[in-house]
Amino acid sequence: MNEINIKKWETKNLVILLIIAGFIGLGTGLYDTVFGNYLKEVYDVTTTQRGFIEGPRELPGLLCLFIISALAFWGDIRIALFSQVLSVIGIAVLGLFTPPFAVMLIFLFLMSAGQHIYMPLSDSIFIALNPDKSTIGKKMGQYKSLYTAFTLVAAIIAFFGFRYGLLSFSTKIKWVFIISAVAFAAAALLFYLLLSRRNEKIVEKKFHLKLDKDYKFYYILASVHGAQKQVMLVFGPWVLIKILQKQADTIALLTIIGAFIGIFFLRALGKWIDRFGIRKLLYADALSFIGVYFLYGLIAWGLNTSFLPLVGWPVVLVSFMFVLDRISMNMGMVRVLYLKSIAKKQEDITAALSTGISLDHFITIFFAALAGIVWDKFGPQYVFFSTALLSFINVYIAGKVKIPEASAEES
């Protein structure tokens, strides 16, 4: 196959992958937007229970490296197809039934397993399929912004659905989860189509379970991200849900705003990476987390001690911090491209991403349980302040990383 035909082949595969990203963004967006309210309204969980629920929800992330290593002989595309099937099963059961709490955790585990198995595959498949390596930042920014655009669509569906009673957690069938399951099923079918095209470069990829010291800084960044992510996904929204008693439509509306801004932010971020380089963006990533979580802690302290009222401008301020936090999480793309810049070979990207996700989730499970106890015993502000302090590790790593000259020139 000559060079022109190879590029056309890769381009067609990339288009399929972009459509897949849209469906997965829709399915994930519906689930993520309302999950906290689902737990509160259907199972009336406490803050401590909310923290411990992150155990079964995040355990698949901890096991990610082991699962992908065991299935490596399948290749990335088959594993990605398998991940979507798991997501369909898990979320469909939660949509069709209201199982006892313990049973719910089992299917939550399956749903989460599908999501977490796909996480490292998404980036490694995209990098393998992208024919133009010189503008990888810009291309990945577009790829991520498309995903974010469909999470925006999901949030709009959730907002209008819950605001006007079209969707509800009080009905026998949770239609929001059924729609999510259909989106994941569509992604699975498209992965089957991509598999049938059999681009050997990305299908037959194998790697071994190991920690590579050459990627140590990436592993540290991924580990710290485990704590940061829990604040964004769990405890940030919990300020609105638990303290301010906001419903699913409010969370959905704020997610809409965050996703809308995120579409343009990700495109700009990709260009900034190509223009300013990875190191400077790693510094920006670190400082954004420190600022966001320090301010979040101050606000949470004021609300929890009644120093700030539970209505009016403090609610607007919390909502602003929620949106800002969502936007700052998009900076994760910088870590992926840092890894790509130092990877010794293509196979190492999937392996290192999987290892990073496992380390991320080891911290996630521990931090979520501990943070839930700290919130109940001492106050929510300490959850945010501790995460802000932990984020200084990102600043240290940004100063230590060395970007290979070739990658720096590309950036």
Beta strands, then each sheet from edge to edge (+ up, - down):
end
